């Protein structure tokens, strides 16, 4: 039960999820593009959600995640199970477990950025620009486009 409590406290809830959600919101809304994501949602569900959602992806959710993560670090209390206070080495292991899932995102981003060629601005543009086009079937006729996409996906799925 003690090991489960450490895993639950440091990796399965709280700070790790906030940081991962922050990176996900930034990558989707800022790098992939909120407008492109908005159009993808329109393609998937058939209507456009309110503009309020776009502002939540761009600013509100990253700010909220950052604020909650900072305040949770300020109010940090070591993990306890009933009246048992875990030793400091157990907390270090817990933080290592938490950081193992969090640090992979910025480490990958730094390595990907470093592998690009060109000036800093060119490498930044290459690293933050999506490498695929908008829906190739989209031609303005939404009903025909949707049917064409469904046929394409259905055909691909039946070949499995």
C-alpha positions in Angstrom: 0.0 0.0 0.0 2.9 2.3 0.7 4.3 2.0 -2.8 0.9 2.6 -4.3 0.5 5.7 -2.2 3.8 7.1 -3.5 3.0 6.3 -7.1 -0.5 7.8 -6.8 0.7 11.0 -5.0 3.6 11.8 -7.4 2.7 10.4 -10.8 -1.0 9.6 -11.2 -2.6 12.8 -10.0 -2.0 16.4 -9.5 1.2 18.1 -10.7 2.2 15.7 -13.5 -1.2 15.9 -15.1 -1.2 19.7 -14.9 2.2 20.0 -16.6 1.3 17.5 -19.3 -2.0 19.3 -19.9 -0.1 22.6 -20.2 2.3 21.2 -22.8 -0.6 19.6 -24.7 -2.6 22.9 -24.8 0.5 24.9 -25.9 1.4 22.4 -28.6 -2.1 22.1 -30.0 -3.3 25.7 -29.8 0.0 27.6 -30.4 2.1 25.3 -32.7 -0.5 23.3 -34.5 -2.8 26.3 -34.5 -6.1 27.0 -32.8 -7.8 27.9 -36.1 -6.7 24.6 -37.7 -7.8 22.6 -34.6 -11.1 24.4 -34.7 -11.6 23.4 -38.3 -10.6 19.8 -37.5 -13.3 19.7 -34.9 -15.8 21.0 -37.4 -14.7 18.2 -39.8 -15.2 15.6 -37.0 -18.5 16.7 -35.5 -20.1 18.6 -38.3 -20.5 22.0 -36.7 -18.2 24.6 -35.2 -18.1 24.9 -31.4 -18.4 28.4 -29.9 -15.4 30.8 -30.2 -15.1 30.7 -26.5 -13.4 27.3 -26.8 -10.7 28.7 -28.9 -9.8 31.3 -26.3 -9.8 28.6 -23.6 -7.3 26.5 -25.6 -5.0 29.5 -26.4 -4.9 31.3 -23.0 -7.2 30.2 -20.3 -6.3 26.6 -19.9 -2.5 27.1 -20.0 -2.7 30.0 -17.5 -5.0 28.0 -15.2 -2.7 24.9 -15.3 0.4 27.1 -14.6 -1.3 28.8 -11.7 -2.5 25.6 -10.1 0.9 24.0 -10.6 2.7 26.9 -9.0 0.3 27.1 -6.1 0.4 23.4 -5.5 4.2 23.6 -5.3 4.0 26.5 -2.9 1.5 24.6 -0.7 3.4 21.3 -1.1 3.2 18.9 1.8 5.2 15.6 1.8 3.2 12.5 1.2 1.6 10.7 4.2 -0.3 7.5 4.6 -2.6 7.7 7.6 -0.1 8.8 10.4 3.0 7.5 8.7 5.4 10.1 7.3 7.4 8.7 4.4 11.2 9.1 4.6 13.0 11.6 2.4 14.4 8.9 0.1 10.9 7.8 -0.7 10.0 11.3 -1.6 13.0 11.5 -3.9 11.9 8.3 -5.6 8.4 9.8 -6.0 9.8 13.0 -7.6 12.0 10.9 -9.9 8.9 9.0 -11.0 7.0 12.2 -11.6 9.8 13.9 -13.5 10.3 10.8 -15.7 7.0 11.5 -17.3 7.2 15.3 -17.3 10.8 15.8 -18.6 10.4 13.7 -21.7 8.4 16.5 -23.4 10.9 19.3 -23.0 13.9 17.0 -23.6 12.4 15.7 -26.8 11.6 19.3 -27.9 15.2 20.5 -27.2 16.7 17.5 -29.0 14.4 17.9 -32.0 15.2 21.6 -32.1 19.0 20.9 -31.9 18.9 18.4 -34.8 17.4 21.0 -37.2 19.7 23.0 -39.5 19.8 26.7 -40.1 19.6 29.8 -37.9 17.7 29.9 -34.6 14.6 31.4 -36.3 14.7 28.8 -39.1 15.1 26.0 -36.7 12.2 27.4 -34.5 9.9 27.7 -37.5 10.7 24.1 -38.7 10.2 22.8 -35.1 6.9 24.5 -34.5 5.2 24.1 -38.0 3.0 21.1 -38.7 4.3 18.9 -41.4 1.0 17.9 -43.0 -1.7 19.8 -44.9 -5.2 20.5 -44.0 -7.8 17.8 -44.9 -7.0 17.0 -48.6 -10.6 15.9 -49.2 -12.1 19.3 -48.2 -13.4 21.1 -51.3 -16.2 23.2 -49.9 -18.9 20.6 -50.3 -19.1 19.3 -46.7 -21.7 16.6 -47.3 -19.7 15.1 -50.2 -16.4 15.6 -48.3 -17.7 13.8 -45.3 -19.0 10.9 -47.3 -15.7 10.6 -49.2 -13.8 10.6 -45.9 -16.1 7.9 -44.4 -15.7 5.8 -47.5 -11.9 6.2 -47.4 -11.7 5.3 -43.7 -14.1 2.4 -44.0 -12.2 1.0 -46.9 -8.9 1.3 -44.9 -10.4 -0.3 -41.8 -11.9 -3.3 -43.7 -8.5 -4.1 -45.2 -7.2 -4.8 -41.7 
